[in-house]
Every structure is written in C-alpha cells, then in structure tokens.
C-alpha cells in the first residue's frame, strides 16, 4: 500500500482525536487542562496533523480510494479548527459591527454546525474508510 509516511501521521491523528473527545466528554480530563494554554494544544496538534496528512498524501502520490479517504480525514481534521476560528471571528465581528442585540441571544450557526457536526462526522467516515482499506483482504 502507498503512503508509508502517511500512515504514522494518520494513526497520530486518530490518537489526538480520541484525546479531543476526552476533553469534550470526560469532565475529570477536561478539568486537568482547564484555564491553561494546554487546553488548546490538542486542537492545534489535530489541525497540524490534518494538514500534514493532506500534504503527505499528495506528496507521496497516494492513489485511488486511499487517497480520497486520507484527504477526507485530513481535511476534516483541519476544517474543525478552522471552523471554530471562523465561527468566533464572525460572531465577534457581527457583534462589533451591529451591536450585541444583532443575534438576539443566538449564535452564528454555519461554522458552528461545520465544527460540531460536519467535520467530526467527516473525520470518522474518512478514518474508518482508511482503516477498512488498510486491512481488507483483496
């Protein structure tokens, strides 16, 4: 199979995804990092590994379905962090431009839905797809 360097990045990405899930869903784990810059480090690593997976997939000339699954996995990982940043930036800019009453207590929905629903589902689909391609018997 192609992608000799892409596979270690892929497995590191899966590991960091599990750490990020723990930060969201396990209160004891979240409380260890709350209030420090270390809280953001798994998200930054997740983004950087996603970009690295995309670059290595293209550079190694991975072909076929594995290329598509790696690109989906990497783009979803990178897109998660970018969507969070864009969500907060647009929310802040609109409040700055139009005042605090503009949202009527709501939130900016588009990038929020991308970050919370679309990117994690895309990551899981791409990761499971890559694992199936790696271990299936042809």
C-alpha positions in Angstrom: 0.0 0.0 0.0 1.2 3.5 -0.7 1.6 6.1 1.9 4.4 4.8 4.0 4.8 8.2 5.8 1.1 9.0 5.8 0.1 6.0 8.0 2.0 7.1 11.1 0.5 10.6 10.7 -2.9 9.0 10.3 -2.6 7.0 13.5 -1.3 10.0 15.4 -4.3 11.9 14.1 -6.7 9.2 15.4 -5.0 9.3 18.8 -5.3 13.1 19.1 -8.9 12.8 18.0 -9.5 10.5 21.0 -7.8 13.0 23.3 -10.0 15.7 21.9 -13.1 13.6 22.5 -11.9 13.1 26.1 -11.6 16.8 26.5 -15.2 17.3 25.5 -16.9 14.4 27.2 -14.9 13.5 30.3 -15.1 16.2 33.0 -12.2 14.9 35.0 -9.9 15.0 31.9 -11.2 18.5 30.9 -10.6 19.9 34.4 -6.9 18.9 34.3 -6.3 21.3 31.5 -8.9 24.0 32.1 -7.6 27.5 32.4 -4.3 26.9 30.8 -3.0 27.1 27.2 -2.5 23.4 27.3 -6.3 23.1 26.8 -5.8 24.4 23.2 -2.8 22.3 22.4 -4.6 19.1 21.3 -6.7 21.1 18.9 -3.7 22.8 17.4 -1.9 19.4 17.1 -5.1 18.0 15.5 -5.1 20.8 12.9 -1.3 20.4 12.2 -1.6 16.6 11.8 -4.5 17.1 9.4 -2.5 19.5 7.3 0.5 17.1 7.4 -1.7 14.2 6.3 -3.0 16.2 3.3 0.5 17.3 2.3 2.0 13.8 2.6 -0.9 12.2 0.8 -0.3 14.5 -2.2 3.5 14.4 -2.0 3.7 10.6 -1.8 1.3 10.3 -4.7 -1.1 8.0 -2.8 -3.6 6.8 -5.4 -7.2 5.5 -5.5 -9.6 5.2 -2.7 -6.9 5.5 0.0 -6.0 9.0 -1.3 -9.7 10.0 -1.1 -10.0 8.7 2.4 -6.8 10.3 3.6 -7.8 13.6 2.1 -11.2 13.4 3.8 -9.7 12.6 7.1 -7.1 15.4 6.9 -9.5 18.0 5.6 -12.0 17.2 8.3 -9.3 17.5 11.0 -8.0 20.8 9.6 -11.5 22.1 8.9 -12.6 21.5 12.6 -10.1 24.1 13.9 -10.6 26.5 11.0 -14.4 26.3 11.5 -14.0 27.1 15.2 -11.8 30.1 14.5 -14.2 31.4 11.8 -17.2 30.9 14.0 -15.7 33.0 16.7 -14.4 35.6 14.3 -17.7 36.1 12.5 -19.6 36.1 15.8 -17.3 38.8 17.2 -17.3 40.9 14.1 -21.1 40.9 13.8 -21.4 41.9 17.4 -18.8 44.7 16.9 -20.5 45.9 13.7 -24.2 45.6 14.5 -24.3 45.6 18.3 -25.0 42.9 20.9 -28.7 42.8 20.1 -28.0 41.6 16.5 -28.0 37.9 17.3 -31.0 38.1 19.8 -29.2 35.8 22.2 -28.4 33.3 19.4 -25.1 32.3 17.8 -23.5 32.2 14.4 -24.8 28.9 13.1 -23.0 28.0 9.8 -19.4 27.5 11.0 -20.7 26.2 14.4 -22.5 23.3 12.6 -19.4 22.7 10.5 -17.2 22.4 13.5 -19.5 20.4 15.8 -21.3 18.1 13.3 -19.9 18.0 9.8 -16.1 17.9 10.5 -16.3 15.2 13.2 -18.6 13.0 11.0 -16.3 13.6 8.0 -13.3 12.6 10.1 -14.9 9.4 11.4 -16.0 8.4 7.9 -12.5 9.1 6.5 -10.8 7.3 9.4 -13.0 4.2 9.3 -12.7 4.1 5.5 -8.9 4.3 5.7 -8.8 1.5 8.3 -11.0 -0.7 6.2 -8.9 -0.1 3.1 -5.8 -0.9 5.1 -7.0 -4.2 6.5 -9.4 -5.6 4.0 -8.5 -8.7 2.1 -8.4 -8.3 -1.7 
